[in-house]
Amino acid sequence: MFVGRKEELELLKELRQKKAASLVCLLGRRRIGKSRLIAEFGKSSESYISIQGLGPDRNPSNKDQLKHFSEKLAQYFKTGVELFTDWDQAFYSLAAKTSKGSHVILLDEISWMGGKDELFSARLKDAWDSHFKNNPKLILVLCGSVSSWIEDNLLNNTSFAGRVSLALNLGELSLKEINYFWDQSNYHFG
């Protein structure tokens, strides 16, 4: 059950009215509902693709992150797993697979995904300029709970100036929305 986030959903829906691709940055603390919001929004697209970076608990290398990215692409597009040696190749592959049609792409926990490659942001910016933005029906969402990483590497990075269509910092649900959720879920506290 999805509750609340009406304002945020409206802002995202407005991006569909544009005649150009959209780049979205979504920030907020862990477990606040960032991924769930984009999944709900993605239901109304031809395709919704969500790829999450591998968590830091096992200290994955950049190579591990690229392999995971490739495996997720293979699952979504029912293709073989590609061997990416850098993020240029990974982003190009994703952009080629989504070059036509309506797509919402969520790159979730982006700081985990790109944290081991100092050129990650530059490669992403280049992929946006060269490939992703060529599909006017594409919405690319960069999301994460490490807000400082997103701010430093994307929002405050002069390379991304003028490229971000929407930046959202997701807060907590209102008390009214929380009460509605509990009423609808039929959960009773003991």
N, C-alpha and C positions, 0 to 999 in steps of 0.2 A: 504494500500500500504506500502510495506517494502522497505526502502531505506538505502543504505550504509551497514556498519558493515561487509564488505567482509572479512577483516583480522580475525575478531573475529569468524565469521562463519567457516572459514577455520580451525582455531585452534580447534574449537569444533568438526568439522567433523573428524579431525585427531584422536580424542579420539575413534572414532568408529573402527579405524584400530587396536587398541590395543586388546589384548586377555585377558583383565581384566577390571573389573568395574572401573569407573572413578568418582572421587569426585572433584567438581568444586566449587570455591568460586568466586562470581561475586559481585563486589562493584561498587558504583557510586552514584552520588547525585540523589535526587528524580527527577522523570520525564525525565530521560536521555535516557530511552529505554531498561533497563535491562530485564524486564519481556517480553517485545516484542521480544527482541533478542532470548531469550530462547524459546518462543512460535514458532517463525519462525524455529528455529533449531529442535524443537520437532515435526514438521510436518512430518519429514522423519523417524519417529520411529513408531513401532507397537502401542505404547501408549505414550501419553504425559499427565502427571499428574501435576497439579499446585495447590498448597495449600498455601494460604497467611495467615500470622498471623493476628489476629484481631488488628486493630489500637489502639493507646493509647488514643484516644479521650474520651472513656468511661471507661478507666482504667480497662480493663478486667483482671480477675484473671488467674492464671495458670489453674484452673479448667475450666474456660471459653474457654481458648485456646485449651485444650484437647477435650472439647466437640465439638468445631468448627472443629478441625482436624478430629474427628470421623465422623461428619456429611459430610464432604467433601469426606472422604473415602467411605462412604455409597453411595454417589452420583456417584462417579467414577466407583465403582465396583458393583453397584446395589445390595447392601447387607443391612442388618439392621444396625442401629447405635449401635456401641459398647460403653460400658462404660469404659473409660480408667482412671485409678487412677494415672498413672504416664507416663512419656515419654518412658520408657522401653516398656510398653505395646503398646503404639501408634506406635513406630518405628518398633516393631516386627510385628505388624499387617500389616503395609505398606510393609515391607520387604517380608513377606510371600505371599502377593498378587502380588508381582513383582519379585518373585524368578526365573521365567523363562520368556524368550522372551526379546525383545528389548524395553526398557523403558527409557524415559527421565522424571525425577522427579524434579520439581522445588519447593523448600521450600522457599517461597518468604517472604520478611520482617521477616527474621529469628530472628532478635533482638526482634521484637514484640512477636513472637511465644515463644521464650525461655527466655525472659527477667525476668520472675517472678519465674524461677526455677534455683537455683544456681547450680544444677547438670545437667542441660540441655546439656551442651557441653560434659560432661563425658558420659551421656546416649547415645548421638548421636555417639560419638566415639566408644562406646561399640557395638552399633547397626551396625555401619559400619563394624567393625572387625568381628562380629559374624554372620551377616546376609547379609547386602546389598552387600558387596564385593564378595559374592559367586556367583552372577549372572554376568558373564563376559560381558553381553550386557546391563548392567544398567549404566546410567549416573545420578548421584545425584548432583543437583545444589543447592547450598546454596547462597541465594541472599539477598541483603538488601541495604538500603540507609544510614544506620547508620554504616558507614565504621569502626569506632573505635570499635564497638561491634564485628564485624567480625574479625578484626585484633586481638583484645584482646582474644577473646574466641575460635577462630579457627586458623587463620594464625600464630599467635605468641604463641599459646598454644603448649607446647612440646608434649602433648598427640596426636596432629594431625601431628607431624613431619613425613614426608615421606608418608603421606596419601593423601594429596591434589595433584591431577594430574594437575590442571590448576587453576591459580588465575588471574582473569581479573579485571582491574579497568577501567570501561567504561567511556570514555570521550565524549565530544561533537562531533556531526557530523561536517565534514568539510564544509566550505562555499559552495564549489561545490556541495556537497550532499544536503545541505539545499536548494540551488537554484533549483536543480533537483526536489526535493520534491515539491516545490511550483509550478514549471512549470507543473508537472504531475498532480497535484491536481486541476488544473484549478481555483485556488482561486485567485481572483483579489482584490487587496487592493483598497478601495474606493476613 
